[in-house]
Amino acid sequence: MDQLPEGVPPFIHISQNELFGLKRKKLKEEDIAICECVYDETNPESACGERCLNVLTSTECTDGYCPCRQHCRNQKFQKCEYARTKLFKTEGRGWGLLADENIKAGQFVIEYCGEIISSAEAEKRSQAYETLGLKDAYIISLNANCFIDATRKGSLARFINHSCQPNCETRKWTVLGETRVGIFAKKDISVGNELAYDYNFEWYGGATVRCLCGAANCSLFLGAKSHGFQEYNHVWEDGDDRYTVEKIPLYDSAEDEQFSSYGTSPSERELAAGGEIHWLGLFERKNKANADLNSVYDEIRPIIEKHEGDSQDSVPTSVAMKWIDATCAKYKADFNFHFSIIKNVMCPSILAENEAKLSPGDGQNETK
Ligand SMILES: C[S@@+](CC[C@H](N)C(=O)[O-])C[C@H]1O[C@@H](n2cnc3c(N)ncnc32)[C@H](O)[C@@H]1O
């Protein structure tokens, strides 16, 4: 690796993932995927190209087992066959990585290397990084149980910024039995252009950061559509305009409207004014609020289970707020429905009974 430009915060450069507190699984011989490519000396491209069975399944060939031997072209992660890239200082987005040569669509650019950590460790570390005031997040998800943390140790891929209209993307490959993450070009990239991929569904933890990618379809915040955004919705208030956000939508504004509509409905206004009640409307509203609460439960169940608890304290604030909103809406709709029954059905009949007792012989009241 070339010398880093002055001012780049220190980190340890690695070109192979390092396992933290996890054991490396030994690759068994029977698990090695062997392709059927035949190397033709007159055509170097015949060695493990796009029609190689391993390439087609995003699996790298294993040295000593590939029929194309030293000519195999499908060991790019193992041989660090990266595109030439260069670090540069962006405006407002910290450091970034640019193409230092023309890159072709589909080309492997660089591996996202770092420490492989468990989900529990990822959660612990992202909280610790926030406490330390680290604003740049370098933790990405590897699979359901593991994450790659490039904060302390990583490759230059850790400097690739997010764009809502990216020229690169992440792809997962199986290399010697392990999953690894590579950055691949989505389109031809000319020398000098910044490399960027979409962090959505990848980005994990950190502060709520206003996206400065400048794309026409920009979603305004980094990872705005991801679970991570919902869970780690914190704002930095130190005057750095990358991190100051006036109002953070915790969830879709359409959902807000749906929840806030309870309590201002025509039925409720009529109820408050003592007017005529639309029974069907109240009944439907009660059923809808119950159905809404059930769907919120379905949505948050995996998070609750992950947190191994069943209380609002054990889930992230944004999720708990959604849960509380739906619960309030349900109780309010239930209350309105039952209250209107008491007021308009039970009370008049009790009144009628009393009236009947007071004036026996009044057939009309008895019928009531
Ligand atoms: C993986 S790092 C990328 C490298 C980082 N710029 C640096 O200087 O080390 C991710 C962090 O970069 C910043 N960043 C990346 N893309 C951005 C964008 N489109 N707008 C604003 N900040 C961005 C955010 O602080 C984010 O947490």
PDBQT file of the ligand as one rigid body, heavy atoms in Angstrom, charges set to zero:
ROOT
HETATM    1  C1  LIG A 401     -17.055   3.702   5.877  1.00  0.00    +0.000 C 
HETATM    2  S1  LIG A 401     -16.785   5.366   6.313  1.00  0.00    +0.000 S 
HETATM    3  C2  LIG A 401     -16.309   6.104   4.806  1.00  0.00    +0.000 C 
HETATM    4  C3  LIG A 401     -14.995   6.843   4.934  1.00  0.00    +0.000 C 
HETATM    5  C4  LIG A 401     -15.056   8.111   5.727  1.00  0.00    +0.000 C 
HETATM    6  N1  LIG A 401     -15.505   9.209   4.883  1.00  0.00    +0.000 N 
HETATM    7  C5  LIG A 401     -13.717   8.471   6.359  1.00  0.00    +0.000 C 
HETATM    8  O1  LIG A 401     -13.295   9.620   6.290  1.00  0.00    +0.000 OA
HETATM    9  O2  LIG A 401     -13.111   7.587   6.963  1.00  0.00    +0.000 OA
HETATM   10  C6  LIG A 401     -18.462   5.874   6.542  1.00  0.00    +0.000 C 
HETATM   11  C7  LIG A 401     -18.614   7.263   7.080  1.00  0.00    +0.000 C 
HETATM   12  O3  LIG A 401     -18.278   8.249   6.084  1.00  0.00    +0.000 OA
HETATM   13  C8  LIG A 401     -19.207   9.334   6.109  1.00  0.00    +0.000 C 
HETATM   14  N2  LIG A 401     -19.980   9.320   4.851  1.00  0.00    +0.000 N 
HETATM   15  C9  LIG A 401     -19.973   8.346   3.926  1.00  0.00    +0.000 A 
HETATM   16  N3  LIG A 401     -20.780   8.648   2.899  1.00  0.00    +0.000 NA
HETATM   17  C10 LIG A 401     -21.354   9.829   3.181  1.00  0.00    +0.000 A 
HETATM   18  C11 LIG A 401     -22.328  10.640   2.525  1.00  0.00    +0.000 A 
HETATM   19  N4  LIG A 401     -22.867  10.307   1.357  1.00  0.00    +0.000 N 
HETATM   20  N5  LIG A 401     -22.703  11.789   3.135  1.00  0.00    +0.000 NA
HETATM   21  C12 LIG A 401     -22.176  12.159   4.334  1.00  0.00    +0.000 A 
HETATM   22  N6  LIG A 401     -21.253  11.428   5.004  1.00  0.00    +0.000 NA
HETATM   23  C13 LIG A 401     -20.845  10.271   4.437  1.00  0.00    +0.000 A 
HETATM   24  C14 LIG A 401     -20.123   9.057   7.323  1.00  0.00    +0.000 C 
HETATM   25  O4  LIG A 401     -19.593   9.708   8.438  1.00  0.00    +0.000 OA
HETATM   26  C15 LIG A 401     -20.031   7.552   7.475  1.00  0.00    +0.000 C 
HETATM   27  O5  LIG A 401     -20.294   7.116   8.786  1.00  0.00    +0.000 OA
ENDROOT
TORSDOF 0
